[in-house]
Every structure is written in structure tokens, then in C-alpha cells.
Amino acid sequence: MGEDLEAGFDVFRKHEEVDEHLDSLLESLMKYEQEKEKRVDVDIVTWRGMLTKIMTVRVLPFIPYSSRVFGLGGDLW
């Protein structure tokens, strides 16, 4: 293919202080809704990694996975 698969590794910066809970995602959505003065039209709120796990659970049943899901205002969290 001729592509350099190591491109960017020399400038990569890992962010150690990352809040991976839904709290920060919820706060961001709330701030956006307050600024735009309208509700975000979504059905599911999750992180990309969680959605990947959900989508692969049937294909990779040997990998343990558990999660909590709750409904709020018609949305799944």
C-alpha cells in the first residue's frame, strides 16, 4: 500500500487525566442544549468503546462484558 503506519507516533500525546464516565458526556450535552436553547435529538448516549463492545458481543461471546443501562427522558444511557 505504501503507507507509513507509524506516521504520527512521534508526536502522539497521551492524556492521562481523562474522565471516562458518562458524567462528562452528560455535562457536555447539557451545556450544548443550554447554549442552543433546544434539546439534542438522540436515542442512545454512550461512548464509542461501549458501543463497539455491544455490537461485538454476539461475534465474540468469550469476552466477558457487563454494563449498566438506564432510561432517561426516552433515551438510553
PDB file of N, CA, C and O in Angstrom:
ATOM      1  N   MET A   1       0.812  -1.187   0.000  1.00  0.00           N
ATOM      2  CA  MET A   1       0.000   0.000   0.000  1.00  0.00           C
ATOM      3  C   MET A   1       0.858   1.254   0.000  1.00  0.00           C
ATOM      4  O   MET A   1       0.420   2.304  -0.470  1.00  0.00           O
ATOM      5  N   GLY A   2       2.058   1.158   0.515  1.00  0.00           N
ATOM      6  CA  GLY A   2       2.937   2.321   0.506  1.00  0.00           C
ATOM      7  C   GLY A   2       2.642   3.347   1.587  1.00  0.00           C
ATOM      8  O   GLY A   2       3.150   4.467   1.516  1.00  0.00           O
ATOM      9  N   GLU A   3       1.841   3.002   2.582  1.00  0.00           N
ATOM     10  CA  GLU A   3       1.508   3.946   3.651  1.00  0.00           C
ATOM     11  C   GLU A   3       2.394   3.702   4.863  1.00  0.00           C
ATOM     12  O   GLU A   3       2.715   2.561   5.194  1.00  0.00           O
ATOM     13  N   ASP A   4       2.783   4.790   5.519  1.00  0.00           N
ATOM     14  CA  ASP A   4       3.598   4.700   6.728  1.00  0.00           C
ATOM     15  C   ASP A   4       2.677   4.517   7.928  1.00  0.00           C
ATOM     16  O   ASP A   4       2.048   5.478   8.370  1.00  0.00           O
ATOM     17  N   LEU A   5       2.586   3.311   8.459  1.00  0.00           N
ATOM     18  CA  LEU A   5       1.695   3.028   9.571  1.00  0.00           C
ATOM     19  C   LEU A   5       2.210   3.562  10.898  1.00  0.00           C
ATOM     20  O   LEU A   5       1.505   3.503  11.905  1.00  0.00           O
ATOM     21  N   GLU A   6       3.430   4.082  10.910  1.00  0.00           N
ATOM     22  CA  GLU A   6       3.971   4.678  12.131  1.00  0.00           C
ATOM     23  C   GLU A   6       3.876   6.201  12.111  1.00  0.00           C
ATOM     24  O   GLU A   6       4.338   6.855  13.046  1.00  0.00           O
ATOM     25  N   ALA A   7       3.302   6.763  11.092  1.00  0.00           N
ATOM     26  CA  ALA A   7       3.179   8.223  10.984  1.00  0.00           C
ATOM     27  C   ALA A   7       2.356   8.756  12.150  1.00  0.00           C
ATOM     28  O   ALA A   7       1.268   8.251  12.427  1.00  0.00           O
ATOM     29  N   GLY A   8       2.865   9.762  12.823  1.00  0.00           N
ATOM     30  CA  GLY A   8       2.165  10.393  13.935  1.00  0.00           C
ATOM     31  C   GLY A   8       2.555   9.880  15.303  1.00  0.00           C
ATOM     32  O   GLY A   8       2.284  10.544  16.303  1.00  0.00           O
ATOM     33  N   PHE A   9       3.186   8.713  15.379  1.00  0.00           N
ATOM     34  CA  PHE A   9       3.568   8.176  16.684  1.00  0.00           C
ATOM     35  C   PHE A   9       4.586   9.055  17.393  1.00  0.00           C
ATOM     36  O   PHE A   9       4.609   9.091  18.623  1.00  0.00           O
ATOM     37  N   ASP A  10       5.412   9.749  16.664  1.00  0.00           N
ATOM     38  CA  ASP A  10       6.434  10.595  17.289  1.00  0.00           C
ATOM     39  C   ASP A  10       5.844  11.850  17.934  1.00  0.00           C
ATOM     40  O   ASP A  10       6.497  12.456  18.783  1.00  0.00           O
ATOM     41  N   VAL A  11       4.636  12.256  17.559  1.00  0.00           N
ATOM     42  CA  VAL A  11       4.014  13.447  18.135  1.00  0.00           C
ATOM     43  C   VAL A  11       2.781  13.124  18.977  1.00  0.00           C
ATOM     44  O   VAL A  11       2.108  14.033  19.464  1.00  0.00           O
ATOM     45  N   PHE A  12       2.480  11.837  19.152  1.00  0.00           N
ATOM     46  CA  PHE A  12       1.319  11.430  19.931  1.00  0.00           C
ATOM     47  C   PHE A  12       1.473  11.828  21.389  1.00  0.00           C
ATOM     48  O   PHE A  12       2.524  11.607  21.990  1.00  0.00           O
ATOM     49  N   ARG A  13       0.414  12.421  21.965  1.00  0.00           N
ATOM     50  CA  ARG A  13       0.409  12.788  23.381  1.00  0.00           C
ATOM     51  C   ARG A  13      -0.756  12.076  24.057  1.00  0.00           C
ATOM     52  O   ARG A  13      -1.912  12.270  23.682  1.00  0.00           O
ATOM     53  N   LYS A  14      -0.452  11.264  25.040  1.00  0.00           N
ATOM     54  CA  LYS A  14      -1.497  10.569  25.775  1.00  0.00           C
ATOM     55  C   LYS A  14      -2.006  11.475  26.880  1.00  0.00           C
ATOM     56  O   LYS A  14      -1.221  12.037  27.643  1.00  0.00           O
ATOM     57  N   HIS A  15      -3.306  11.614  26.964  1.00  0.00           N
ATOM     58  CA  HIS A  15      -3.932  12.429  28.000  1.00  0.00           C
ATOM     59  C   HIS A  15      -4.274  11.534  29.175  1.00  0.00           C
ATOM     60  O   HIS A  15      -5.192  10.718  29.094  1.00  0.00           O
ATOM     61  N   GLU A  16      -3.544  11.681  30.257  1.00  0.00           N
ATOM     62  CA  GLU A  16      -3.709  10.819  31.423  1.00  0.00           C
ATOM     63  C   GLU A  16      -4.973  11.149  32.217  1.00  0.00           C
ATOM     64  O   GLU A  16      -5.600  10.253  32.780  1.00  0.00           O
ATOM     65  N   GLU A  17      -5.347  12.417  32.266  1.00  0.00           N
ATOM     66  CA  GLU A  17      -6.477  12.836  33.092  1.00  0.00           C
ATOM     67  C   GLU A  17      -7.758  12.901  32.261  1.00  0.00           C
ATOM     68  O   GLU A  17      -8.287  13.983  32.005  1.00  0.00           O
ATOM     69  N   VAL A  18      -8.245  11.745  31.848  1.00  0.00           N
ATOM     70  CA  VAL A  18      -9.459  11.681  31.044  1.00  0.00           C
ATOM     71  C   VAL A  18     -10.571  11.088  31.884  1.00  0.00           C
ATOM     72  O   VAL A  18     -10.423  10.001  32.441  1.00  0.00           O
ATOM     73  N   ASP A  19     -11.683  11.798  31.977  1.00  0.00           N
ATOM     74  CA  ASP A  19     -12.849  11.311  32.694  1.00  0.00           C
ATOM     75  C   ASP A  19     -13.677  10.472  31.731  1.00  0.00           C
ATOM     76  O   ASP A  19     -14.303  11.008  30.816  1.00  0.00           O
ATOM     77  N   GLU A  20     -13.684   9.159  31.934  1.00  0.00           N
ATOM     78  CA  GLU A  20     -14.365   8.276  31.005  1.00  0.00           C
ATOM     79  C   GLU A  20     -15.755   7.883  31.481  1.00  0.00           C
ATOM     80  O   GLU A  20     -16.315   6.903  30.989  1.00  0.00           O
ATOM     81  N   HIS A  21     -16.312   8.607  32.407  1.00  0.00           N
ATOM     82  CA  HIS A  21     -17.661   8.329  32.879  1.00  0.00           C
ATOM     83  C   HIS A  21     -18.654   9.120  32.042  1.00  0.00           C
ATOM     84  O   HIS A  21     -18.286  10.082  31.368  1.00  0.00           O
ATOM     85  N   LEU A  22     -19.914   8.708  32.091  1.00  0.00           N
ATOM     86  CA  LEU A  22     -20.940   9.414  31.338  1.00  0.00           C
ATOM     87  C   LEU A  22     -21.219  10.806  31.893  1.00  0.00           C
ATOM     88  O   LEU A  22     -21.863  11.618  31.229  1.00  0.00           O
ATOM     89  N   ASP A  23     -20.739  11.089  33.109  1.00  0.00           N
ATOM     90  CA  ASP A  23     -20.973  12.401  33.708  1.00  0.00           C
ATOM     91  C   ASP A  23     -20.475  13.527  32.807  1.00  0.00           C
ATOM     92  O   ASP A  23     -21.192  14.497  32.562  1.00  0.00           O
ATOM     93  N   SER A  24     -19.241  13.393  32.313  1.00  0.00           N
ATOM     94  CA  SER A  24     -18.679  14.453  31.480  1.00  0.00           C
ATOM     95  C   SER A  24     -19.416  14.559  30.146  1.00  0.00           C
ATOM     96  O   SER A  24     -19.570  15.655  29.607  1.00  0.00           O
ATOM     97  N   LEU A  25     -19.873  13.420  29.610  1.00  0.00           N
ATOM     98  CA  LEU A  25     -20.642  13.443  28.370  1.00  0.00           C
ATOM     99  C   LEU A  25     -21.991  14.121  28.598  1.00  0.00           C
ATOM    100  O   LEU A  25     -22.436  14.922  27.776  1.00  0.00           O
ATOM    101  N   LEU A  26     -22.636  13.800  29.708  1.00  0.00           N
ATOM    102  CA  LEU A  26     -23.909  14.424  30.052  1.00  0.00           C
ATOM    103  C   LEU A  26     -23.746  15.928  30.255  1.00  0.00           C
ATOM    104  O   LEU A  26     -24.571  16.709  29.782  1.00  0.00           O
ATOM    105  N   GLU A  27     -22.696  16.336  30.950  1.00  0.00           N
ATOM    106  CA  GLU A  27     -22.445  17.759  31.162  1.00  0.00           C
ATOM    107  C   GLU A  27     -22.240  18.489  29.835  1.00  0.00           C
ATOM    108  O   GLU A  27     -22.715  19.612  29.662  1.00  0.00           O
ATOM    109  N   SER A  28     -21.543  17.863  28.913  1.00  0.00           N
ATOM    110  CA  SER A  28     -21.333  18.468  27.595  1.00  0.00           C
ATOM    111  C   SER A  28     -22.645  18.620  26.840  1.00  0.00           C
ATOM    112  O   SER A  28     -22.891  19.652  26.215  1.00  0.00           O
ATOM    113  N   LEU A  29     -23.487  17.594  26.898  1.00  0.00           N
ATOM    114  CA  LEU A  29     -24.797  17.677  26.239  1.00  0.00           C
ATOM    115  C   LEU A  29     -25.667  18.763  26.868  1.00  0.00           C
ATOM    116  O   LEU A  29     -26.343  19.514  26.164  1.00  0.00           O
ATOM    117  N   MET A  30     -25.644  18.839  28.202  1.00  0.00           N
ATOM    118  CA  MET A  30     -26.431  19.861  28.884  1.00  0.00           C
ATOM    119  C   MET A  30     -25.961  21.266  28.503  1.00  0.00           C
ATOM    120  O   MET A  30     -26.776  22.157  28.264  1.00  0.00           O
ATOM    121  N   LYS A  31     -24.652  21.453  28.451  1.00  0.00           N
ATOM    122  CA  LYS A  31     -24.106  22.762  28.084  1.00  0.00           C
ATOM    123  C   LYS A  31     -24.494  23.125  26.651  1.00  0.00           C
ATOM    124  O   LYS A  31     -24.865  24.266  26.376  1.00  0.00           O
ATOM    125  N   TYR A  32     -24.408  22.162  25.744  1.00  0.00           N
ATOM    126  CA  TYR A  32     -24.781  22.392  24.352  1.00  0.00           C
ATOM    127  C   TYR A  32     -26.259  22.782  24.255  1.00  0.00           C
ATOM    128  O   TYR A  32     -26.612  23.728  23.550  1.00  0.00           O
ATOM    129  N   GLU A  33     -27.124  22.040  24.972  1.00  0.00           N
ATOM    130  CA  GLU A  33     -28.552  22.329  24.930  1.00  0.00           C
ATOM    131  C   GLU A  33     -28.867  23.702  25.504  1.00  0.00           C
ATOM    132  O   GLU A  33     -29.756  24.394  25.007  1.00  0.00           O
ATOM    133  N   GLN A  34     -28.147  24.101  26.544  1.00  0.00           N
ATOM    134  CA  GLN A  34     -28.360  25.425  27.130  1.00  0.00           C
ATOM    135  C   GLN A  34     -27.932  26.525  26.168  1.00  0.00           C
ATOM    136  O   GLN A  34     -28.616  27.541  26.039  1.00  0.00           O
ATOM    137  N   GLU A  35     -26.801  26.326  25.492  1.00  0.00           N
ATOM    138  CA  GLU A  35     -26.305  27.333  24.554  1.00  0.00           C
ATOM    139  C   GLU A  35     -27.206  27.459  23.331  1.00  0.00           C
ATOM    140  O   GLU A  35     -27.465  28.566  22.859  1.00  0.00           O
ATOM    141  N   LYS A  36     -27.682  26.327  22.818  1.00  0.00           N
ATOM    142  CA  LYS A  36     -28.518  26.324  21.613  1.00  0.00           C
ATOM    143  C   LYS A  36     -30.000  26.505  21.924  1.00  0.00           C
ATOM    144  O   LYS A  36     -30.804  26.734  21.021  1.00  0.00           O
ATOM    145  N   GLU A  37     -30.364  26.400  23.221  1.00  0.00           N
ATOM    146  CA  GLU A  37     -31.746  26.515  23.689  1.00  0.00           C
ATOM    147  C   GLU A  37     -32.682  25.534  22.990  1.00  0.00           C
ATOM    148  O   GLU A  37     -33.820  25.865  22.656  1.00  0.00           O
ATOM    149  N   LYS A  38     -32.176  24.317  22.777  1.00  0.00           N
ATOM    150  CA  LYS A  38     -33.009  23.242  22.237  1.00  0.00           C
ATOM    151  C   LYS A  38     -32.411  21.910  22.653  1.00  0.00           C
ATOM    152  O   LYS A  38     -31.218  21.805  22.938  1.00  0.00           O
ATOM    153  N   ARG A  39     -33.271  20.888  22.682  1.00  0.00           N
ATOM    154  CA  ARG A  39     -32.862  19.559  23.112  1.00  0.00           C
ATOM    155  C   ARG A  39     -32.141  18.836  21.978  1.00  0.00           C
ATOM    156  O   ARG A  39     -32.531  18.951  20.817  1.00  0.00           O
ATOM    157  N   VAL A  40     -31.100  18.097  22.314  1.00  0.00           N
ATOM    158  CA  VAL A  40     -30.390  17.273  21.339  1.00  0.00           C
ATOM    159  C   VAL A  40     -31.270  16.070  21.036  1.00  0.00           C
ATOM    160  O   VAL A  40     -31.712  15.386  21.960  1.00  0.00           O
ATOM    161  N   ASP A  41     -31.532  15.798  19.767  1.00  0.00           N
ATOM    162  CA  ASP A  41     -32.412  14.708  19.354  1.00  0.00           C
ATOM    163  C   ASP A  41     -31.606  13.425  19.193  1.00  0.00           C
ATOM    164  O   ASP A  41     -31.075  13.143  18.118  1.00  0.00           O
ATOM    165  N   VAL A  42     -31.520  12.645  20.284  1.00  0.00           N
ATOM    166  CA  VAL A  42     -30.777  11.384  20.277  1.00  0.00           C
ATOM    167  C   VAL A  42     -31.620  10.294  20.935  1.00  0.00           C
ATOM    168  O   VAL A  42     -32.547  10.591  21.688  1.00  0.00           O
ATOM    169  N   ASP A  43     -31.300   9.051  20.652  1.00  0.00           N
ATOM    170  CA  ASP A  43     -31.968   7.922  21.286  1.00  0.00           C
ATOM    171  C   ASP A  43     -31.041   7.155  22.212  1.00  0.00           C
ATOM    172  O   ASP A  43     -31.489   6.590  23.210  1.00  0.00           O
ATOM    173  N   ILE A  44     -29.747   7.128  21.890  1.00  0.00           N
ATOM    174  CA  ILE A  44     -28.769   6.399  22.696  1.00  0.00           C
ATOM    175  C   ILE A  44     -27.580   7.312  22.957  1.00  0.00           C
ATOM    176  O   ILE A  44     -27.071   7.957  22.039  1.00  0.00           O
ATOM    177  N   VAL A  45     -27.139   7.366  24.211  1.00  0.00           N
ATOM    178  CA  VAL A  45     -25.959   8.149  24.586  1.00  0.00           C
ATOM    179  C   VAL A  45     -24.936   7.184  25.170  1.00  0.00           C
ATOM    180  O   VAL A  45     -25.208   6.530  26.177  1.00  0.00           O
ATOM    181  N   THR A  46     -23.773   7.090  24.554  1.00  0.00           N
ATOM    182  CA  THR A  46     -22.738   6.169  25.017  1.00  0.00           C
ATOM    183  C   THR A  46     -21.389   6.587  24.447  1.00  0.00           C
ATOM    184  O   THR A  46     -21.304   7.459  23.582  1.00  0.00           O
ATOM    185  N   TRP A  47     -20.350   5.954  24.943  1.00  0.00           N
ATOM    186  CA  TRP A  47     -19.023   6.140  24.388  1.00  0.00           C
ATOM    187  C   TRP A  47     -18.823   5.182  23.224  1.00  0.00           C
ATOM    188  O   TRP A  47     -19.461   4.130  23.178  1.00  0.00           O
ATOM    189  N   ARG A  48     -17.970   5.517  22.308  1.00  0.00           N
ATOM    190  CA  ARG A  48     -17.690   4.675  21.146  1.00  0.00           C
ATOM    191  C   ARG A  48     -17.233   3.275  21.571  1.00  0.00           C
ATOM    192  O   ARG A  48     -17.665   2.281  20.987  1.00  0.00           O
ATOM    193  N   GLY A  49     -16.373   3.192  22.572  1.00  0.00           N
ATOM    194  CA  GLY A  49     -15.867   1.904  23.032  1.00  0.00           C
ATOM    195  C   GLY A  49     -16.963   1.008  23.577  1.00  0.00           C
ATOM    196  O   GLY A  49     -16.935  -0.206  23.374  1.00  0.00           O
ATOM    197  N   MET A  50     -17.933   1.601  24.272  1.00  0.00           N
ATOM    198  CA  MET A  50     -19.055   0.817  24.790  1.00  0.00           C
ATOM    199  C   MET A  50     -19.921   0.302  23.650  1.00  0.00           C
ATOM    200  O   MET A  50     -20.371  -0.844  23.685  1.00  0.00           O
ATOM    201  N   LEU A  51     -20.157   1.122  22.651  1.00  0.00           N
ATOM    202  CA  LEU A  51     -20.961   0.699  21.507  1.00  0.00           C
ATOM    203  C   LEU A  51     -20.263  -0.419  20.747  1.00  0.00           C
ATOM    204  O   LEU A  51     -20.917  -1.346  20.268  1.00  0.00           O
ATOM    205  N   THR A  52     -18.952  -0.343  20.634  1.00  0.00           N
ATOM    206  CA  THR A  52     -18.184  -1.416  19.987  1.00  0.00           C
ATOM    207  C   THR A  52     -18.367  -2.730  20.741  1.00  0.00           C
ATOM    208  O   THR A  52     -18.566  -3.778  20.128  1.00  0.00           O
ATOM    209  N   LYS A  53     -18.300  -2.674  22.075  1.00  0.00           N
ATOM    210  CA  LYS A  53     -18.490  -3.882  22.872  1.00  0.00           C
ATOM    211  C   LYS A  53     -19.895  -4.448  22.688  1.00  0.00           C
ATOM    212  O   LYS A  53     -20.066  -5.662  22.570  1.00  0.00           O
ATOM    213  N   ILE A  54     -20.892  -3.582  22.662  1.00  0.00           N
ATOM    214  CA  ILE A  54     -22.267  -4.032  22.465  1.00  0.00           C
ATOM    215  C   ILE A  54     -22.422  -4.711  21.111  1.00  0.00           C
ATOM    216  O   ILE A  54     -23.067  -5.755  21.010  1.00  0.00           O
ATOM    217  N   MET A  55     -21.838  -4.127  20.076  1.00  0.00           N
ATOM    218  CA  MET A  55     -22.003  -4.649  18.722  1.00  0.00           C
ATOM    219  C   MET A  55     -21.232  -5.951  18.495  1.00  0.00           C
ATOM    220  O   MET A  55     -21.596  -6.725  17.610  1.00  0.00           O
ATOM    221  N   THR A  56     -20.179  -6.210  19.270  1.00  0.00           N
ATOM    222  CA  THR A  56     -19.370  -7.411  19.049  1.00  0.00           C
ATOM    223  C   THR A  56     -19.686  -8.544  20.015  1.00  0.00           C
ATOM    224  O   THR A  56     -19.076  -9.609  19.926  1.00  0.00           O
ATOM    225  N   VAL A  57     -20.622  -8.343  20.932  1.00  0.00           N
ATOM    226  CA  VAL A  57     -20.886  -9.362  21.948  1.00  0.00           C
ATOM    227  C   VAL A  57     -21.387 -10.670  21.338  1.00  0.00           C
ATOM    228  O   VAL A  57     -21.075 -11.737  21.866  1.00  0.00           O
ATOM    229  N   ARG A  58     -22.147 -10.626  20.253  1.00  0.00           N
ATOM    230  CA  ARG A  58     -22.606 -11.858  19.611  1.00  0.00           C
ATOM    231  C   ARG A  58     -21.490 -12.551  18.833  1.00  0.00           C
ATOM    232  O   ARG A  58     -21.476 -13.778  18.734  1.00  0.00           O
ATOM    233  N   VAL A  59     -20.576 -11.793  18.294  1.00  0.00           N
ATOM    234  CA  VAL A  59     -19.490 -12.354  17.495  1.00  0.00           C
ATOM    235  C   VAL A  59     -18.371 -12.881  18.384  1.00  0.00           C
ATOM    236  O   VAL A  59     -17.716 -13.867  18.047  1.00  0.00           O
ATOM    237  N   LEU A  60     -18.155 -12.224  19.518  1.00  0.00           N
ATOM    238  CA  LEU A  60     -17.079 -12.592  20.440  1.00  0.00           C
ATOM    239  C   LEU A  60     -17.652 -12.919  21.819  1.00  0.00           C
ATOM    240  O   LEU A  60     -17.364 -12.213  22.786  1.00  0.00           O
ATOM    241  N   PRO A  61     -18.465 -13.986  21.926  1.00  0.00           N
ATOM    242  CA  PRO A  61     -19.138 -14.274  23.199  1.00  0.00           C
ATOM    243  C   PRO A  61     -18.190 -14.711  24.320  1.00  0.00           C
ATOM    244  O   PRO A  61     -18.595 -14.742  25.482  1.00  0.00           O
ATOM    245  N   PHE A  62     -16.949 -15.045  23.996  1.00  0.00           N
ATOM    246  CA  PHE A  62     -15.995 -15.498  25.004  1.00  0.00           C
ATOM    247  C   PHE A  62     -15.351 -14.341  25.761  1.00  0.00           C
ATOM    248  O   PHE A  62     -14.665 -14.569  26.758  1.00  0.00           O
ATOM    249  N   ILE A  63     -15.554 -13.120  25.313  1.00  0.00           N
ATOM    250  CA  ILE A  63     -15.006 -11.956  26.002  1.00  0.00           C
ATOM    251  C   ILE A  63     -16.050 -11.454  26.997  1.00  0.00           C
ATOM    252  O   ILE A  63     -17.143 -11.057  26.593  1.00  0.00           O
ATOM    253  N   PRO A  64     -15.726 -11.466  28.303  1.00  0.00           N
ATOM    254  CA  PRO A  64     -16.716 -11.029  29.294  1.00  0.00           C
ATOM    255  C   PRO A  64     -17.059  -9.552  29.134  1.00  0.00           C
ATOM    256  O   PRO A  64     -16.188  -8.721  28.874  1.00  0.00           O
ATOM    257  N   TYR A  65     -18.329  -9.246  29.292  1.00  0.00           N
ATOM    258  CA  TYR A  65     -18.793  -7.866  29.148  1.00  0.00           C
ATOM    259  C   TYR A  65     -20.015  -7.646  30.031  1.00  0.00           C
ATOM    260  O   TYR A  65     -20.942  -8.456  30.032  1.00  0.00           O
ATOM    261  N   SER A  66     -20.013  -6.571  30.763  1.00  0.00           N
ATOM    262  CA  SER A  66     -21.193  -6.191  31.527  1.00  0.00           C
ATOM    263  C   SER A  66     -21.303  -4.675  31.492  1.00  0.00           C
ATOM    264  O   SER A  66     -20.305  -3.965  31.363  1.00  0.00           O
ATOM    265  N   SER A  67     -22.522  -4.198  31.607  1.00  0.00           N
ATOM    266  CA  SER A  67     -22.753  -2.765  31.537  1.00  0.00           C
ATOM    267  C   SER A  67     -24.060  -2.437  32.240  1.00  0.00           C
ATOM    268  O   SER A  67     -24.892  -3.313  32.475  1.00  0.00           O
ATOM    269  N   ARG A  68     -24.226  -1.193  32.565  1.00  0.00           N
ATOM    270  CA  ARG A  68     -25.483  -0.713  33.137  1.00  0.00           C
ATOM    271  C   ARG A  68     -26.136   0.212  32.119  1.00  0.00           C
ATOM    272  O   ARG A  68     -25.481   1.068  31.524  1.00  0.00           O
ATOM    273  N   VAL A  69     -27.415   0.028  31.934  1.00  0.00           N
ATOM    274  CA  VAL A  69     -28.176   0.870  31.016  1.00  0.00           C
ATOM    275  C   VAL A  69     -29.399   1.381  31.763  1.00  0.00           C
ATOM    276  O   VAL A  69     -30.045   0.634  32.498  1.00  0.00           O
ATOM    277  N   PHE A  70     -29.714   2.661  31.571  1.00  0.00           N
ATOM    278  CA  PHE A  70     -30.936   3.178  32.180  1.00  0.00           C
ATOM    279  C   PHE A  70     -31.590   4.152  31.211  1.00  0.00           C
ATOM    280  O   PHE A  70     -30.931   4.747  30.358  1.00  0.00           O
ATOM    281  N   GLY A  71     -32.882   4.295  31.361  1.00  0.00           N
ATOM    282  CA  GLY A  71     -33.643   5.214  30.513  1.00  0.00           C
ATOM    283  C   GLY A  71     -33.842   6.547  31.219  1.00  0.00           C
ATOM    284  O   GLY A  71     -34.080   6.593  32.426  1.00  0.00           O
ATOM    285  N   LEU A  72     -33.744   7.619  30.463  1.00  0.00           N
ATOM    286  CA  LEU A  72     -33.958   8.958  30.990  1.00  0.00           C
ATOM    287  C   LEU A  72     -34.548   9.822  29.889  1.00  0.00           C
ATOM    288  O   LEU A  72     -33.889  10.064  28.878  1.00  0.00           O
ATOM    289  N   GLY A  73     -35.748  10.280  30.060  1.00  0.00           N
ATOM    290  CA  GLY A  73     -36.379  11.148  29.066  1.00  0.00           C
ATOM    291  C   GLY A  73     -36.549  10.490  27.715  1.00  0.00           C
ATOM    292  O   GLY A  73     -36.494  11.170  26.691  1.00  0.00           O
ATOM    293  N   GLY A  74     -36.753   9.182  27.684  1.00  0.00           N
ATOM    294  CA  GLY A  74     -36.912   8.482  26.422  1.00  0.00           C
ATOM    295  C   GLY A  74     -35.612   8.062  25.764  1.00  0.00           C
ATOM    296  O   GLY A  74     -35.628   7.470  24.684  1.00  0.00           O
ATOM    297  N   ASP A  75     -34.484   8.359  26.399  1.00  0.00           N
ATOM    298  CA  ASP A  75     -33.169   7.998  25.854  1.00  0.00           C
ATOM    299  C   ASP A  75     -32.562   6.868  26.675  1.00  0.00           C
ATOM    300  O   ASP A  75     -32.886   6.702  27.851  1.00  0.00           O
ATOM    301  N   LEU A  76     -31.681   6.092  26.050  1.00  0.00           N
ATOM    302  CA  LEU A  76     -30.939   5.060  26.761  1.00  0.00           C
ATOM    303  C   LEU A  76     -29.562   5.587  27.111  1.00  0.00           C
ATOM    304  O   LEU A  76     -28.866   6.143  26.261  1.00  0.00           O
ATOM    305  N   TRP A  77     -29.174   5.414  28.349  1.00  0.00           N
ATOM    306  CA  TRP A  77     -27.860   5.852  28.849  1.00  0.00           C
ATOM    307  C   TRP A  77     -27.118   4.672  29.378  1.00  0.00           C
ATOM    308  O   TRP A  77     -25.989   4.813  29.849  1.00  0.00           O
TER     309      TRP A  77
END
